Amino acid sequence: MTIEGYLQKYDGETLTIVAPFTNSYLLQKQGITDCEIRLNDGRGISADQRKKIYATFKDISLWTGHVPDEIKAIMKYEFIARTGTEYFSLSDVDMTTAREFLEFLIDFCLEHDIPTSDKLLERSPDIARYIYMCLKHKKCCITGKKAELHHVDAVGMGRNRKDIIHKGMRVLPLYWTLHRESHDIGQKSFAEKYHVFGIKLDDDLCRIWRVKH
C-alpha cells in the first residue's frame, strides 16, 4: 500500500513525516508497526533508465514468447500488485519509481534464470542490492551462471569453513573460473577489474548457502 504524505521537519538526524491515514482497522488487524519511506526528488525517468527497462522487456519477451508490449503490461501490473505503487506510464514516471521497477525486472530475470543481451550487472542501478540478489539466487554476479561462494574476508589457513561463523563475513557469488581468478590476481585487482565488492552475509543468506551463522 502506498500512502502519500509530506516532509514536515528535518533536524539533521531525523525526518518527521506527515501522512494522513484513517484506516485504523487495517493497522490493528495486521499489526503493522514498520513502514518504508520513499522520497520523491521530482525528477522524471532518465533516458538511460528507459533504455535498460525496455532492453529487459525484450529479454523477457524472447524467453517467454510473449511480444514486448504484453510483457510490459504484465510486468507493470505485477510490480504494482507487489509494491502497492499507483499505475504509472514509462513516458513520464518519476526517477525513483523507474529505478525500483528496473530493480524488480532484474530480480525477475535472476529468479527465473532469463538470459539477457548484456550483463545485468551493467543494468543494475544499485550494485550492492544486485549482488545481494545474486547471492540469494546463487547466480554469479558477473556472468549470471551458477555461483560458488567466494570469501572476500579470508577464512584463514587451516580453519574449517564448516565450523566458522559466516554471518557478517563479506562474500561474492562467482562462477568457478572467476572464483579461481579472484584468488590468482588478488581481491583488490579483481574488484577493480570487474567493479564488484563483497556483501555481508545475513541470516537468510547463511541459510541459503548452508553455512553456520
C-alpha positions as CSV (number, residue, x, y, z in Angstrom):
1,M,0.0,0.0,0.0
2,T,1.3,3.4,-0.9
3,I,0.3,6.5,1.1
4,E,1.2,10.0,0.1
5,G,2.4,12.5,2.7
6,Y,4.9,15.3,3.1
7,L,8.1,16.2,4.9
8,Q,7.3,18.4,7.9
9,K,10.6,18.7,9.7
10,Y,14.3,17.6,9.5
11,D,16.7,18.3,12.3
12,G,19.8,16.9,10.7
13,E,19.3,13.4,12.1
14,T,15.5,12.6,11.9
15,L,12.8,13.2,9.4
16,T,9.3,14.0,10.6
17,I,6.8,12.8,8.0
18,V,3.0,13.6,8.0
19,A,0.9,11.0,6.1
20,P,-2.9,11.2,6.6
21,F,-4.3,7.7,7.2
22,T,-7.8,6.8,8.6
23,N,-7.9,3.0,8.3
24,S,-7.1,2.2,11.9
25,Y,-8.7,-1.2,11.5
26,L,-6.1,-2.2,8.9
27,L,-3.3,-1.3,11.2
28,Q,-4.8,-3.2,14.2
29,K,-5.8,-6.3,12.1
30,Q,-2.3,-6.7,10.5
31,G,-0.3,-5.4,13.5
32,I,1.6,-3.0,11.3
33,T,4.4,-1.3,13.2
34,D,7.0,-0.6,10.5
35,C,6.9,1.4,7.3
36,E,9.2,2.3,4.4
37,I,9.7,5.9,3.3
38,R,10.4,6.8,-0.3
39,L,11.4,10.4,-1.0
40,N,10.4,11.7,-4.4
41,D,13.0,14.1,-5.7
42,G,10.7,15.3,-8.5
43,R,13.0,14.1,-11.3
44,G,11.5,12.1,-14.2
45,I,12.7,8.9,-15.7
46,S,16.0,9.2,-17.4
47,A,16.8,8.1,-21.0
48,D,19.3,5.5,-19.6
49,Q,16.7,4.0,-17.2
50,R,14.1,3.8,-20.0
51,K,16.7,2.1,-22.3
52,K,17.6,-0.5,-19.7
53,I,13.9,-1.2,-18.9
54,Y,13.0,-1.8,-22.5
55,A,16.0,-3.9,-23.1
56,T,14.9,-6.1,-20.2
57,F,11.4,-6.3,-21.6
58,K,12.9,-7.6,-24.8
59,D,14.9,-10.2,-23.0
60,I,11.9,-11.5,-21.0
61,S,9.8,-11.4,-24.3
62,L,12.3,-13.7,-26.1
63,W,12.4,-16.1,-23.1
64,T,8.6,-16.3,-22.7
65,G,7.5,-16.0,-26.3
66,H,5.2,-13.0,-25.5
67,V,5.5,-9.9,-27.5
68,P,7.3,-7.0,-25.7
69,D,4.1,-4.9,-25.3
70,E,2.5,-7.8,-23.5
71,I,5.5,-8.3,-21.2
72,K,5.5,-4.6,-20.5
73,A,1.8,-4.7,-19.3
74,I,2.3,-8.0,-17.4
75,M,5.4,-6.8,-15.5
76,K,4.0,-3.4,-14.7
77,Y,0.9,-4.9,-13.2
78,E,2.9,-7.5,-11.3
79,F,5.1,-4.7,-9.9
80,I,2.1,-2.6,-8.9
81,A,0.5,-5.6,-7.2
82,R,3.6,-6.4,-5.2
83,T,4.6,-2.9,-4.2
84,G,1.3,-1.0,-4.0
85,T,2.6,1.6,-6.4
86,E,0.0,3.5,-8.3
87,Y,-0.4,2.9,-12.0
88,F,2.3,4.7,-14.0
89,S,3.4,5.4,-17.5
90,L,7.0,4.9,-18.6
91,S,6.8,8.1,-20.6
92,D,6.8,10.3,-17.5
93,V,7.2,8.2,-14.4
94,D,9.4,9.7,-11.7
95,M,13.0,8.5,-11.5
96,T,12.6,6.7,-8.1
97,T,9.8,4.5,-9.4
98,A,11.7,3.8,-12.6
99,R,14.7,2.7,-10.6
100,E,12.6,0.4,-8.4
101,F,10.8,-1.0,-11.4
102,L,14.1,-1.7,-13.1
103,E,15.4,-3.5,-10.0
104,F,12.2,-5.5,-10.0
105,L,12.8,-6.6,-13.6
106,I,16.4,-7.5,-12.8
107,D,15.3,-9.6,-9.8
108,F,12.7,-11.4,-12.1
109,C,15.5,-12.3,-14.6
110,L,17.7,-13.6,-11.8
111,E,14.9,-15.6,-10.2
112,H,13.9,-17.3,-13.5
113,D,17.3,-17.6,-15.0
114,I,16.4,-15.5,-18.0
115,P,19.3,-14.9,-20.4
116,T,20.0,-11.2,-21.2
117,S,21.6,-9.4,-24.1
118,D,24.1,-7.8,-21.8
119,K,25.2,-8.2,-18.2
120,L,22.6,-7.5,-15.6
121,L,25.5,-6.0,-13.5
122,E,25.7,-3.2,-16.1
123,R,22.0,-2.5,-16.0
124,S,21.6,-2.5,-12.2
125,P,21.1,0.9,-10.6
126,D,22.2,-0.5,-7.2
127,I,25.2,-2.8,-7.3
128,A,25.0,-3.8,-3.6
129,R,21.4,-4.8,-4.0
130,Y,22.1,-6.6,-7.2
131,I,25.0,-8.7,-5.7
132,Y,22.7,-9.5,-2.7
133,M,20.0,-10.8,-5.0
134,C,22.7,-12.8,-6.9
135,L,23.7,-14.4,-3.6
136,K,20.0,-15.1,-2.9
137,H,19.6,-17.0,-6.2
138,K,23.2,-18.4,-6.2
139,K,24.0,-16.7,-9.5
140,C,27.4,-15.3,-10.4
141,C,27.1,-11.5,-10.2
142,I,29.3,-11.2,-13.3
143,T,28.3,-14.0,-15.7
144,G,24.8,-15.0,-14.3
145,K,25.9,-18.6,-14.3
146,K,25.8,-21.0,-11.3
147,A,27.9,-19.5,-8.5
148,E,30.3,-20.6,-5.8
149,L,30.7,-18.6,-2.6
150,H,33.9,-16.5,-2.7
151,H,35.1,-15.2,0.7
152,V,36.3,-11.6,0.4
153,D,37.1,-11.8,4.1
154,A,39.7,-14.5,4.1
155,V,38.8,-17.6,6.1
156,G,42.4,-18.3,7.0
157,M,44.7,-21.2,6.5
158,G,43.8,-24.3,8.5
159,R,40.4,-23.2,9.5
160,N,37.4,-25.5,8.8
161,R,34.8,-23.5,6.9
162,K,32.0,-25.7,8.3
163,D,32.9,-24.5,11.9
164,I,33.4,-20.8,11.5
165,I,30.6,-18.2,11.9
166,H,29.9,-16.8,8.5
167,K,27.3,-14.1,9.4
168,G,28.8,-10.7,8.8
169,M,31.6,-12.0,6.5
170,R,31.9,-10.3,3.1
171,V,31.4,-12.6,0.1
172,L,30.8,-12.6,-3.6
173,P,28.8,-15.2,-5.7
174,L,31.2,-16.1,-8.6
175,Y,31.3,-18.6,-11.4
176,W,34.1,-21.2,-10.7
177,T,36.5,-19.7,-13.3
178,L,36.1,-16.2,-11.8
179,H,36.4,-17.6,-8.3
180,R,39.8,-19.1,-9.3
181,E,40.8,-15.8,-11.0
182,S,39.9,-13.8,-7.8
183,H,42.4,-15.9,-5.9
184,D,45.0,-15.7,-8.7
185,I,45.1,-12.0,-9.1
186,G,44.1,-10.9,-5.6
187,Q,40.9,-9.3,-4.3
188,K,41.9,-5.7,-4.9
189,S,42.8,-6.3,-8.6
190,F,39.7,-8.4,-9.1
191,A,37.4,-5.7,-7.7
192,E,39.0,-3.0,-9.8
193,K,38.7,-5.2,-13.0
194,Y,35.0,-6.2,-12.6
195,H,33.7,-3.3,-10.4
196,V,32.2,-5.6,-7.7
197,F,32.6,-5.8,-4.0
198,G,31.8,-8.1,-1.1
199,I,28.4,-8.2,0.6
200,K,28.0,-9.2,4.3
201,L,26.1,-12.5,4.8
202,D,23.0,-12.1,6.9
203,D,20.9,-14.9,8.5
204,D,18.9,-15.5,5.3
205,L,21.9,-15.8,3.1
206,C,23.6,-18.1,5.5
207,R,20.6,-20.4,5.4
208,I,20.6,-20.3,1.6
209,W,24.3,-21.2,1.4
210,R,24.1,-23.6,4.3
211,V,26.8,-22.0,6.3
212,K,27.0,-21.5,10.1
213,H,25.6,-18.3,11.5
